[in-house]
Amino acid sequence: MDLKKTTAPVSTVTYNRNEVDEPTGNIYEAISVIAKRAEQINTGIRRELVDKLEEFATYNDSLEEIFENKEQIEVSKFYEKLPKPHALAVQEWLNDKVYFRNTEESEE
């Protein structure tokens, strides 16, 4: 996922309930799928952020040598300004970019 090219809103948006539950026919199933996708997105973003911040990590025991790293601050600010994972998940859901299947239906 390219986070720089996302069109998900940063602030709160009201969505049409009929658009959200259209693929499943049930609003609760749709919200469940969106929530699971938001968890996946959150895990990916967190892993990416930790990897980038580890590049700046210094392993010193001395507290006197702590200093601000401007690149590290810029990376942190970029991730703070991103849309929340649930907003990204809803955007993907409305654009039909989320694959889901009902396992109860496939067993019958």
Biopython code that builds the backbone (N, CA, C, O; Angstrom):
import numpy as np
from Bio.PDB.StructureBuilder import StructureBuilder

atoms = [
    (1, "MET", "N", (0.838, -1.172, 0.000)),
    (1, "MET", "CA", (0.000, 0.000, 0.000)),
    (1, "MET", "C", (0.882, 1.235, 0.000)),
    (1, "MET", "O", (1.814, 1.350, 0.797)),
    (2, "ASP", "N", (0.581, 2.144, -0.892)),
    (2, "ASP", "CA", (1.341, 3.385, -0.956)),
    (2, "ASP", "C", (0.595, 4.438, -0.141)),
    (2, "ASP", "O", (-0.456, 4.925, -0.555)),
    (3, "LEU", "N", (1.137, 4.775, 0.995)),
    (3, "LEU", "CA", (0.458, 5.687, 1.903)),
    (3, "LEU", "C", (0.489, 7.134, 1.426)),
    (3, "LEU", "O", (-0.319, 7.950, 1.869)),
    (4, "LYS", "N", (1.411, 7.457, 0.530)),
    (4, "LYS", "CA", (1.489, 8.831, 0.032)),
    (4, "LYS", "C", (0.383, 9.134, -0.969)),
    (4, "LYS", "O", (0.008, 10.294, -1.141)),
    (5, "LYS", "N", (-0.144, 8.110, -1.630)),
    (5, "LYS", "CA", (-1.144, 8.315, -2.674)),
    (5, "LYS", "C", (-2.564, 8.020, -2.206)),
    (5, "LYS", "O", (-3.478, 7.971, -3.029)),
    (6, "THR", "N", (-2.770, 7.825, -0.932)),
    (6, "THR", "CA", (-4.096, 7.489, -0.432)),
    (6, "THR", "C", (-5.026, 8.695, -0.484)),
    (6, "THR", "O", (-4.600, 9.837, -0.311)),
    (7, "THR", "N", (-6.294, 8.419, -0.724)),
    (7, "THR", "CA", (-7.299, 9.480, -0.769)),
    (7, "THR", "C", (-8.240, 9.394, 0.427)),
    (7, "THR", "O", (-9.280, 10.054, 0.443)),
    (8, "ALA", "N", (-7.893, 8.598, 1.415)),
    (8, "ALA", "CA", (-8.744, 8.451, 2.599)),
    (8, "ALA", "C", (-8.769, 9.758, 3.383)),
    (8, "ALA", "O", (-7.760, 10.459, 3.468)),
    (9, "PRO", "N", (-9.920, 10.080, 3.953)),
    (9, "PRO", "CA", (-10.021, 11.334, 4.715)),
    (9, "PRO", "C", (-9.262, 11.266, 6.031)),
    (9, "PRO", "O", (-9.143, 10.203, 6.641)),
    (10, "VAL", "N", (-8.753, 12.409, 6.458)),
    (10, "VAL", "CA", (-8.021, 12.495, 7.716)),
    (10, "VAL", "C", (-8.980, 12.781, 8.869)),
    (10, "VAL", "O", (-8.703, 12.423, 10.014)),
    (11, "SER", "N", (-10.094, 13.419, 8.568)),
    (11, "SER", "CA", (-11.062, 13.752, 9.609)),
    (11, "SER", "C", (-12.299, 12.848, 9.477)),
    (11, "SER", "O", (-12.364, 11.996, 8.591)),
    (12, "THR", "N", (-13.246, 13.043, 10.345)),
    (12, "THR", "CA", (-14.457, 12.229, 10.390)),
    (12, "THR", "C", (-15.343, 12.507, 9.187)),
    (12, "THR", "O", (-15.546, 13.655, 8.793)),
    (13, "VAL", "N", (-15.870, 11.419, 8.607)),
    (13, "VAL", "CA", (-16.744, 11.527, 7.450)),
    (13, "VAL", "C", (-17.968, 10.651, 7.682)),
    (13, "VAL", "O", (-17.853, 9.564, 8.250)),
    (14, "THR", "N", (-19.131, 11.109, 7.250)),
    (14, "THR", "CA", (-20.344, 10.310, 7.336)),
    (14, "THR", "C", (-20.511, 9.565, 6.025)),
    (14, "THR", "O", (-20.464, 10.160, 4.949)),
    (15, "TYR", "N", (-20.707, 8.245, 6.127)),
    (15, "TYR", "CA", (-20.869, 7.408, 4.942)),
    (15, "TYR", "C", (-22.320, 6.969, 4.817)),
    (15, "TYR", "O", (-23.042, 6.869, 5.809)),
    (16, "ASN", "N", (-22.732, 6.711, 3.588)),
    (16, "ASN", "CA", (-24.064, 6.183, 3.326)),
    (16, "ASN", "C", (-24.092, 4.719, 3.753)),
    (16, "ASN", "O", (-23.310, 3.913, 3.250)),
    (17, "ARG", "N", (-24.978, 4.375, 4.668)),
    (17, "ARG", "CA", (-25.060, 3.014, 5.187)),
    (17, "ARG", "C", (-25.312, 2.006, 4.074)),
    (17, "ARG", "O", (-24.774, 0.900, 4.112)),
    (18, "ASN", "N", (-26.114, 2.369, 3.091)),
    (18, "ASN", "CA", (-26.426, 1.447, 1.994)),
    (18, "ASN", "C", (-25.190, 1.124, 1.151)),
    (18, "ASN", "O", (-25.065, 0.011, 0.640)),
    (19, "GLU", "N", (-24.291, 2.075, 1.006)),
    (19, "GLU", "CA", (-23.054, 1.817, 0.264)),
    (19, "GLU", "C", (-22.129, 0.903, 1.044)),
    (19, "GLU", "O", (-21.434, 0.073, 0.458)),
    (20, "VAL", "N", (-22.115, 1.048, 2.362)),
    (20, "VAL", "CA", (-21.224, 0.248, 3.191)),
    (20, "VAL", "C", (-21.665, -1.207, 3.229)),
    (20, "VAL", "O", (-20.833, -2.106, 3.105)),
    (21, "ASP", "N", (-22.964, -1.454, 3.397)),
    (21, "ASP", "CA", (-23.407, -2.843, 3.532)),
    (21, "ASP", "C", (-23.825, -3.499, 2.215)),
    (21, "ASP", "O", (-24.290, -4.639, 2.219)),
    (22, "GLU", "N", (-23.671, -2.811, 1.110)),
    (22, "GLU", "CA", (-24.073, -3.358, -0.184)),
    (22, "GLU", "C", (-23.361, -4.680, -0.548)),
    (22, "GLU", "O", (-24.041, -5.612, -0.979)),
    (23, "PRO", "N", (-22.045, -4.806, -0.398)),
    (23, "PRO", "CA", (-21.396, -6.062, -0.793)),
    (23, "PRO", "C", (-21.819, -7.285, 0.028)),
    (23, "PRO", "O", (-21.842, -8.400, -0.492)),
    (24, "THR", "N", (-22.150, -7.083, 1.300)),
    (24, "THR", "CA", (-22.499, -8.222, 2.149)),
    (24, "THR", "C", (-23.992, -8.357, 2.385)),
    (24, "THR", "O", (-24.479, -9.456, 2.650)),
    (25, "GLY", "N", (-24.720, -7.262, 2.294)),
    (25, "GLY", "CA", (-26.139, -7.286, 2.596)),
    (25, "GLY", "C", (-26.416, -7.193, 4.091)),
    (25, "GLY", "O", (-27.573, -7.222, 4.512)),
    (26, "ASN", "N", (-25.367, -7.081, 4.888)),
    (26, "ASN", "CA", (-25.518, -7.010, 6.337)),
    (26, "ASN", "C", (-24.484, -6.014, 6.863)),
    (26, "ASN", "O", (-23.284, -6.171, 6.640)),
    (27, "ILE", "N", (-24.959, -5.006, 7.551)),
    (27, "ILE", "CA", (-24.069, -3.945, 8.035)),
    (27, "ILE", "C", (-23.072, -4.477, 9.047)),
    (27, "ILE", "O", (-21.935, -4.010, 9.099)),
    (28, "TYR", "N", (-23.480, -5.449, 9.853)),
    (28, "TYR", "CA", (-22.580, -5.990, 10.880)),
    (28, "TYR", "C", (-21.437, -6.787, 10.249)),
    (28, "TYR", "O", (-20.298, -6.709, 10.708)),
    (29, "GLU", "N", (-21.736, -7.547, 9.204)),
    (29, "GLU", "CA", (-20.679, -8.277, 8.493)),
    (29, "GLU", "C", (-19.713, -7.306, 7.827)),
    (29, "GLU", "O", (-18.499, -7.504, 7.858)),
    (30, "ALA", "N", (-20.262, -6.256, 7.226)),
    (30, "ALA", "CA", (-19.421, -5.268, 6.556)),
    (30, "ALA", "C", (-18.491, -4.592, 7.551)),
    (30, "ALA", "O", (-17.306, -4.411, 7.272)),
    (31, "ILE", "N", (-19.017, -4.220, 8.703)),
    (31, "ILE", "CA", (-18.187, -3.567, 9.725)),
    (31, "ILE", "C", (-17.134, -4.526, 10.250)),
    (31, "ILE", "O", (-16.008, -4.116, 10.530)),
    (32, "SER", "N", (-17.484, -5.785, 10.385)),
    (32, "SER", "CA", (-16.526, -6.787, 10.850)),
    (32, "SER", "C", (-15.370, -6.941, 9.867)),
    (32, "SER", "O", (-14.212, -7.013, 10.276)),
    (33, "VAL", "N", (-15.679, -6.992, 8.582)),
    (33, "VAL", "CA", (-14.636, -7.107, 7.556)),
    (33, "VAL", "C", (-13.762, -5.861, 7.547)),
    (33, "VAL", "O", (-12.539, -5.960, 7.447)),
    (34, "ILE", "N", (-14.381, -4.690, 7.651)),
    (34, "ILE", "CA", (-13.631, -3.430, 7.669)),
    (34, "ILE", "C", (-12.724, -3.369, 8.894)),
    (34, "ILE", "O", (-11.583, -2.915, 8.799)),
    (35, "ALA", "N", (-13.224, -3.825, 10.047)),
    (35, "ALA", "CA", (-12.420, -3.802, 11.272)),
    (35, "ALA", "C", (-11.212, -4.719, 11.155)),
    (35, "ALA", "O", (-10.118, -4.366, 11.595)),
    (36, "LYS", "N", (-11.401, -5.888, 10.567)),
    (36, "LYS", "CA", (-10.274, -6.813, 10.398)),
    (36, "LYS", "C", (-9.242, -6.235, 9.440)),
    (36, "LYS", "O", (-8.039, -6.380, 9.658)),
    (37, "ARG", "N", (-9.707, -5.582, 8.381)),
    (37, "ARG", "CA", (-8.784, -4.956, 7.431)),
    (37, "ARG", "C", (-8.046, -3.797, 8.097)),
    (37, "ARG", "O", (-6.860, -3.591, 7.840)),
    (38, "ALA", "N", (-8.736, -3.040, 8.952)),
    (38, "ALA", "CA", (-8.088, -1.932, 9.662)),
    (38, "ALA", "C", (-6.982, -2.454, 10.573)),
    (38, "ALA", "O", (-5.938, -1.815, 10.700)),
    (39, "GLU", "N", (-7.197, -3.607, 11.210)),
    (39, "GLU", "CA", (-6.149, -4.211, 12.043)),
    (39, "GLU", "C", (-4.940, -4.594, 11.200)),
    (39, "GLU", "O", (-3.799, -4.394, 11.617)),
    (40, "GLN", "N", (-5.192, -5.148, 10.006)),
    (40, "GLN", "CA", (-4.090, -5.510, 9.113)),
    (40, "GLN", "C", (-3.303, -4.276, 8.685)),
    (40, "GLN", "O", (-2.073, -4.293, 8.675)),
    (41, "ILE", "N", (-4.005, -3.220, 8.337)),
    (41, "ILE", "CA", (-3.356, -1.977, 7.917)),
    (41, "ILE", "C", (-2.542, -1.399, 9.076)),
    (41, "ILE", "O", (-1.405, -0.969, 8.883)),
    (42, "ASN", "N", (-3.117, -1.389, 10.267)),
    (42, "ASN", "CA", (-2.434, -0.856, 11.437)),
    (42, "ASN", "C", (-1.152, -1.635, 11.722)),
    (42, "ASN", "O", (-0.118, -1.042, 12.030)),
    (43, "THR", "N", (-1.219, -2.945, 11.621)),
    (43, "THR", "CA", (-0.030, -3.773, 11.853)),
    (43, "THR", "C", (1.047, -3.460, 10.821)),
    (43, "THR", "O", (2.225, -3.361, 11.166)),
    (44, "GLY", "N", (0.657, -3.305, 9.569)),
    (44, "GLY", "CA", (1.614, -2.985, 8.517)),
    (44, "GLY", "C", (2.271, -1.632, 8.701)),
    (44, "GLY", "O", (3.482, -1.494, 8.525)),
    (45, "ILE", "N", (1.479, -0.633, 9.054)),
    (45, "ILE", "CA", (2.012, 0.710, 9.273)),
    (45, "ILE", "C", (2.956, 0.718, 10.475)),
    (45, "ILE", "O", (4.029, 1.320, 10.431)),
    (46, "ARG", "N", (2.546, 0.047, 11.540)),
    (46, "ARG", "CA", (3.381, 0.010, 12.747)),
    (46, "ARG", "C", (4.714, -0.677, 12.460)),
    (46, "ARG", "O", (5.765, -0.208, 12.897)),
    (47, "ARG", "N", (4.668, -1.786, 11.726)),
    (47, "ARG", "CA", (5.899, -2.512, 11.392)),
    (47, "ARG", "C", (6.820, -1.643, 10.530)),
    (47, "ARG", "O", (8.034, -1.616, 10.732)),
    (48, "GLU", "N", (6.227, -0.940, 9.576)),
    (48, "GLU", "CA", (7.001, -0.061, 8.699)),
    (48, "GLU", "C", (7.645, 1.074, 9.489)),
    (48, "GLU", "O", (8.812, 1.401, 9.272)),
    (49, "LEU", "N", (6.892, 1.670, 10.400)),
    (49, "LEU", "CA", (7.413, 2.763, 11.226)),
    (49, "LEU", "C", (8.554, 2.290, 12.118)),
    (49, "LEU", "O", (9.580, 2.963, 12.220)),
    (50, "VAL", "N", (8.386, 1.146, 12.762)),
    (50, "VAL", "CA", (9.435, 0.622, 13.639)),
    (50, "VAL", "C", (10.704, 0.342, 12.844)),
    (50, "VAL", "O", (11.807, 0.632, 13.307)),
    (51, "ASP", "N", (10.550, -0.226, 11.638)),
    (51, "ASP", "CA", (11.721, -0.490, 10.799)),
    (51, "ASP", "C", (12.460, 0.793, 10.450)),
    (51, "ASP", "O", (13.690, 0.832, 10.483)),
    (52, "LYS", "N", (11.715, 1.843, 10.116)),
    (52, "LYS", "CA", (12.353, 3.108, 9.760)),
    (52, "LYS", "C", (13.014, 3.774, 10.967)),
    (52, "LYS", "O", (14.088, 4.362, 10.844)),
    (53, "LEU", "N", (12.385, 3.681, 12.112)),
    (53, "LEU", "CA", (12.952, 4.319, 13.307)),
    (53, "LEU", "C", (14.149, 3.555, 13.849)),
    (53, "LEU", "O", (15.001, 4.144, 14.514)),
    (54, "GLU", "N", (14.231, 2.268, 13.583)),
    (54, "GLU", "CA", (15.393, 1.498, 14.034)),
    (54, "GLU", "C", (16.668, 1.920, 13.309)),
    (54, "GLU", "O", (17.769, 1.712, 13.820)),
    (55, "GLU", "N", (16.529, 2.505, 12.134)),
    (55, "GLU", "CA", (17.703, 3.007, 11.414)),
    (55, "GLU", "C", (18.394, 4.119, 12.214)),
    (55, "GLU", "O", (19.604, 4.312, 12.102)),
    (56, "PHE", "N", (17.623, 4.839, 13.010)),
    (56, "PHE", "CA", (18.160, 5.969, 13.760)),
    (56, "PHE", "C", (18.542, 5.585, 15.179)),
    (56, "PHE", "O", (19.054, 6.419, 15.924)),
    (57, "ALA", "N", (18.305, 4.347, 15.563)),
    (57, "ALA", "CA", (18.539, 3.927, 16.947)),
    (57, "ALA", "C", (20.031, 3.933, 17.262)),
    (57, "ALA", "O", (20.855, 3.478, 16.469)),
    (58, "THR", "N", (20.350, 4.451, 18.425)),
    (58, "THR", "CA", (21.720, 4.397, 18.937)),
    (58, "THR", "C", (21.686, 3.590, 20.219)),
    (58, "THR", "O", (20.804, 3.777, 21.057)),
    (59, "TYR", "N", (22.626, 2.712, 20.367)),
    (59, "TYR", "CA", (22.654, 1.835, 21.526)),
    (59, "TYR", "C", (23.771, 2.266, 22.472)),
    (59, "TYR", "O", (24.809, 1.615, 22.586)),
    (60, "ASN", "N", (23.520, 3.375, 23.139)),
    (60, "ASN", "CA", (24.452, 3.914, 24.132)),
    (60, "ASN", "C", (23.794, 3.854, 25.505)),
    (60, "ASN", "O", (22.584, 4.030, 25.643)),
    (61, "ASP", "N", (24.609, 3.606, 26.501)),
    (61, "ASP", "CA", (24.098, 3.624, 27.859)),
    (61, "ASP", "C", (24.178, 5.010, 28.471)),
    (61, "ASP", "O", (23.646, 5.247, 29.555)),
    (62, "SER", "N", (24.832, 5.914, 27.790)),
    (62, "SER", "CA", (25.030, 7.250, 28.318)),
    (62, "SER", "C", (23.807, 8.116, 28.033)),
    (62, "SER", "O", (23.403, 8.258, 26.879)),
    (63, "LEU", "N", (23.228, 8.685, 29.058)),
    (63, "LEU", "CA", (22.075, 9.554, 28.894)),
    (63, "LEU", "C", (22.486, 10.957, 28.461)),
    (63, "LEU", "O", (21.650, 11.740, 28.009)),
    (64, "GLU", "N", (23.746, 11.268, 28.595)),
    (64, "GLU", "CA", (24.219, 12.603, 28.238)),
    (64, "GLU", "C", (24.273, 12.806, 26.735)),
    (64, "GLU", "O", (24.249, 13.945, 26.268)),
    (65, "GLU", "N", (24.344, 11.740, 25.974)),
    (65, "GLU", "CA", (24.519, 11.865, 24.531)),
    (65, "GLU", "C", (23.219, 11.759, 23.754)),
    (65, "GLU", "O", (23.237, 11.477, 22.556)),
    (66, "ILE", "N", (22.107, 11.979, 24.406)),
    (66, "ILE", "CA", (20.827, 11.958, 23.709)),
    (66, "ILE", "C", (20.671, 13.270, 22.945)),
    (66, "ILE", "O", (20.826, 14.355, 23.505)),
    (67, "PHE", "N", (20.365, 13.147, 21.670)),
    (67, "PHE", "CA", (20.194, 14.342, 20.849)),
    (67, "PHE", "C", (19.050, 14.111, 19.876)),
    (67, "PHE", "O", (18.667, 12.973, 19.606)),
    (68, "GLU", "N", (18.517, 15.191, 19.362)),
    (68, "GLU", "CA", (17.401, 15.101, 18.429)),
    (68, "GLU", "C", (17.921, 14.840, 17.030)),
    (68, "GLU", "O", (18.859, 15.491, 16.570)),
    (69, "ASN", "N", (17.314, 13.898, 16.369)),
    (69, "ASN", "CA", (17.649, 13.584, 14.999)),
    (69, "ASN", "C", (16.527, 14.130, 14.114)),
    (69, "ASN", "O", (15.382, 13.691, 14.223)),
    (70, "LYS", "N", (16.846, 15.072, 13.253)),
    (70, "LYS", "CA", (15.821, 15.729, 12.440)),
    (70, "LYS", "C", (15.133, 14.769, 11.491)),
    (70, "LYS", "O", (13.933, 14.903, 11.252)),
    (71, "GLU", "N", (15.860, 13.801, 10.941)),
    (71, "GLU", "CA", (15.249, 12.828, 10.038)),
    (71, "GLU", "C", (14.238, 11.967, 10.783)),
    (71, "GLU", "O", (13.169, 11.654, 10.259)),
    (72, "GLN", "N", (14.580, 11.595, 11.991)),
    (72, "GLN", "CA", (13.681, 10.780, 12.805)),
    (72, "GLN", "C", (12.400, 11.556, 13.127)),
    (72, "GLN", "O", (11.307, 10.990, 13.120)),
    (73, "ILE", "N", (12.541, 12.829, 13.404)),
    (73, "ILE", "CA", (11.381, 13.664, 13.690)),
    (73, "ILE", "C", (10.493, 13.790, 12.455)),
    (73, "ILE", "O", (9.268, 13.746, 12.569)),
    (74, "GLU", "N", (11.098, 13.944, 11.278)),
    (74, "GLU", "CA", (10.331, 14.048, 10.047)),
    (74, "GLU", "C", (9.564, 12.759, 9.752)),
    (74, "GLU", "O", (8.409, 12.804, 9.326)),
    (75, "VAL", "N", (10.200, 11.624, 9.977)),
    (75, "VAL", "CA", (9.527, 10.329, 9.771)),
    (75, "VAL", "C", (8.334, 10.212, 10.712)),
    (75, "VAL", "O", (7.253, 9.794, 10.298)),
    (76, "SER", "N", (8.524, 10.572, 11.955)),
    (76, "SER", "CA", (7.451, 10.498, 12.940)),
    (76, "SER", "C", (6.294, 11.426, 12.568)),
    (76, "SER", "O", (5.129, 11.046, 12.686)),
    (77, "LYS", "N", (6.612, 12.628, 12.125)),
    (77, "LYS", "CA", (5.558, 13.573, 11.733)),
    (77, "LYS", "C", (4.770, 13.069, 10.532)),
    (77, "LYS", "O", (3.556, 13.261, 10.465)),
    (78, "PHE", "N", (5.454, 12.420, 9.571)),
    (78, "PHE", "CA", (4.776, 11.868, 8.402)),
    (78, "PHE", "C", (3.732, 10.840, 8.833)),
    (78, "PHE", "O", (2.601, 10.863, 8.349)),
    (79, "TYR", "N", (4.105, 9.950, 9.730)),
    (79, "TYR", "CA", (3.181, 8.906, 10.165)),
    (79, "TYR", "C", (2.070, 9.461, 11.048)),
    (79, "TYR", "O", (0.976, 8.897, 11.080)),
    (80, "GLU", "N", (2.321, 10.538, 11.756)),
    (80, "GLU", "CA", (1.279, 11.158, 12.564)),
    (80, "GLU", "C", (0.208, 11.809, 11.696)),
    (80, "GLU", "O", (-0.956, 11.867, 12.092)),
    (81, "LYS", "N", (0.588, 12.297, 10.519)),
    (81, "LYS", "CA", (-0.345, 13.001, 9.645)),
    (81, "LYS", "C", (-1.146, 12.063, 8.748)),
    (81, "LYS", "O", (-2.061, 12.512, 8.057)),
    (82, "LEU", "N", (-0.825, 10.779, 8.744)),
    (82, "LEU", "CA", (-1.546, 9.821, 7.909)),
    (82, "LEU", "C", (-2.979, 9.645, 8.378)),
    (82, "LEU", "O", (-3.282, 9.852, 9.553)),
    (83, "PRO", "N", (-3.868, 9.259, 7.457)),
    (83, "PRO", "CA", (-5.229, 8.905, 7.891)),
    (83, "PRO", "C", (-5.181, 7.687, 8.818)),
    (83, "PRO", "O", (-4.262, 6.873, 8.738)),
    (84, "LYS", "N", (-6.149, 7.575, 9.671)),
    (84, "LYS", "CA", (-6.209, 6.448, 10.598)),
    (84, "LYS", "C", (-6.473, 5.153, 9.826)),
    (84, "LYS", "O", (-7.062, 5.185, 8.745)),
    (85, "PRO", "N", (-6.042, 4.023, 10.372)),
    (85, "PRO", "CA", (-6.237, 2.736, 9.677)),
    (85, "PRO", "C", (-7.692, 2.426, 9.351)),
    (85, "PRO", "O", (-7.975, 1.829, 8.312)),
    (86, "HIS", "N", (-8.625, 2.824, 10.226)),
    (86, "HIS", "CA", (-10.020, 2.538, 9.920)),
    (86, "HIS", "C", (-10.505, 3.359, 8.727)),
    (86, "HIS", "O", (-11.348, 2.890, 7.963)),
    (87, "ALA", "N", (-9.990, 4.566, 8.555)),
    (87, "ALA", "CA", (-10.371, 5.382, 7.403)),
    (87, "ALA", "C", (-9.822, 4.772, 6.113)),
    (87, "ALA", "O", (-10.490, 4.776, 5.079)),
    (88, "LEU", "N", (-8.598, 4.249, 6.189)),
    (88, "LEU", "CA", (-8.016, 3.578, 5.021)),
    (88, "LEU", "C", (-8.807, 2.319, 4.679)),
    (88, "LEU", "O", (-9.034, 2.029, 3.505)),
    (89, "ALA", "N", (-9.228, 1.568, 5.701)),
    (89, "ALA", "CA", (-9.984, 0.337, 5.473)),
    (89, "ALA", "C", (-11.350, 0.633, 4.859)),
    (89, "ALA", "O", (-11.786, -0.076, 3.951)),
    (90, "VAL", "N", (-12.020, 1.659, 5.337)),
    (90, "VAL", "CA", (-13.323, 2.029, 4.770)),
    (90, "VAL", "C", (-13.157, 2.466, 3.313)),
    (90, "VAL", "O", (-13.970, 2.109, 2.461)),
    (91, "GLN", "N", (-12.124, 3.226, 3.033)),
    (91, "GLN", "CA", (-11.871, 3.676, 1.662)),
    (91, "GLN", "C", (-11.646, 2.484, 0.744)),
    (91, "GLN", "O", (-12.192, 2.442, -0.359)),
    (92, "GLU", "N", (-10.846, 1.508, 1.187)),
    (92, "GLU", "CA", (-10.616, 0.295, 0.398)),
    (92, "GLU", "C", (-11.916, -0.479, 0.208)),
    (92, "GLU", "O", (-12.174, -0.996, -0.880)),
    (93, "TRP", "N", (-12.726, -0.565, 1.241)),
    (93, "TRP", "CA", (-13.989, -1.291, 1.173)),
    (93, "TRP", "C", (-14.932, -0.652, 0.154)),
    (93, "TRP", "O", (-15.551, -1.352, -0.648)),
    (94, "LEU", "N", (-15.037, 0.660, 0.185)),
    (94, "LEU", "CA", (-15.933, 1.352, -0.743)),
    (94, "LEU", "C", (-15.428, 1.293, -2.185)),
    (94, "LEU", "O", (-16.223, 1.391, -3.119)),
    (95, "ASN", "N", (-14.126, 1.135, -2.377)),
    (95, "ASN", "CA", (-13.547, 1.036, -3.715)),
    (95, "ASN", "C", (-13.409, -0.419, -4.176)),
    (95, "ASN", "O", (-12.746, -0.681, -5.180)),
    (96, "ASP", "N", (-14.016, -1.355, -3.469)),
    (96, "ASP", "CA", (-13.987, -2.786, -3.795)),
    (96, "ASP", "C", (-12.574, -3.345, -3.901)),
    (96, "ASP", "O", (-12.283, -4.139, -4.796)),
    (97, "LYS", "N", (-11.700, -2.936, -2.995)),
    (97, "LYS", "CA", (-10.324, -3.430, -2.991)),
    (97, "LYS", "C", (-10.082, -4.449, -1.874)),
    (97, "LYS", "O", (-8.950, -4.887, -1.665)),
    (98, "VAL", "N", (-11.141, -4.823, -1.161)),
    (98, "VAL", "CA", (-11.021, -5.784, -0.065)),
    (98, "VAL", "C", (-11.691, -7.080, -0.495)),
    (98, "VAL", "O", (-12.864, -7.092, -0.868)),
    (99, "TYR", "N", (-10.935, -8.170, -0.440)),
    (99, "TYR", "CA", (-11.497, -9.490, -0.738)),
    (99, "TYR", "C", (-11.984, -10.106, 0.560)),
    (99, "TYR", "O", (-11.267, -10.099, 1.561)),
    (100, "PHE", "N", (-13.188, -10.635, 0.549)),
    (100, "PHE", "CA", (-13.724, -11.322, 1.711)),
    (100, "PHE", "C", (-14.584, -12.475, 1.232)),
    (100, "PHE", "O", (-15.081, -12.481, 0.106)),
    (101, "ARG", "N", (-14.747, -13.448, 2.113)),
    (101, "ARG", "CA", (-15.644, -14.551, 1.807)),
    (101, "ARG", "C", (-16.286, -15.016, 3.090)),
    (101, "ARG", "O", (-15.706, -14.900, 4.170)),
    (102, "ASN", "N", (-17.484, -15.541, 2.963)),
    (102, "ASN", "CA", (-18.215, -16.055, 4.108)),
    (102, "ASN", "C", (-17.933, -17.546, 4.210)),
    (102, "ASN", "O", (-18.357, -18.311, 3.343)),
    (103, "THR", "N", (-17.234, -17.969, 5.238)),
    (103, "THR", "CA", (-16.840, -19.383, 5.359)),
    (103, "THR", "C", (-18.029, -20.284, 5.666)),
    (103, "THR", "O", (-17.983, -21.475, 5.359)),
    (104, "GLU", "N", (-19.087, -19.753, 6.260)),
    (104, "GLU", "CA", (-20.274, -20.552, 6.536)),
    (104, "GLU", "C", (-20.970, -20.960, 5.248)),
    (104, "GLU", "O", (-21.475, -22.078, 5.151)),
    (105, "GLU", "N", (-21.005, -20.080, 4.262)),
    (105, "GLU", "CA", (-21.642, -20.381, 2.988)),
    (105, "GLU", "C", (-20.836, -21.399, 2.180)),
    (105, "GLU", "O", (-21.422, -22.212, 1.465)),
    (106, "SER", "N", (-19.509, -21.372, 2.279)),
    (106, "SER", "CA", (-18.688, -22.282, 1.494)),
    (106, "SER", "C", (-18.723, -23.702, 2.056)),
    (106, "SER", "O", (-18.424, -24.646, 1.326)),
    (107, "GLU", "N", (-19.080, -23.883, 3.336)),
    (107, "GLU", "CA", (-19.161, -25.214, 3.924)),
    (107, "GLU", "C", (-20.418, -25.955, 3.500)),
    (107, "GLU", "O", (-20.423, -27.186, 3.486)),
    (108, "GLU", "N", (-21.460, -25.259, 3.163)),
    (108, "GLU", "CA", (-22.753, -25.891, 2.823)),
    (108, "GLU", "C", (-22.769, -26.488, 1.467)),
    (108, "GLU", "O", (-23.783, -27.049, 1.051)),
]
sb = StructureBuilder()
sb.init_structure("model")
sb.init_model(0)
sb.init_chain("A")
sb.init_seg("    ")
for serial, (resi, resn, name, xyz) in enumerate(atoms, 1):
    if name == "N":
        sb.init_residue(resn, " ", resi, " ")
    sb.init_atom(name, np.array(xyz, "f"), 0.0, 1.0, " ", f" {name:<3s}", serial, name[0])
structure = sb.get_structure()
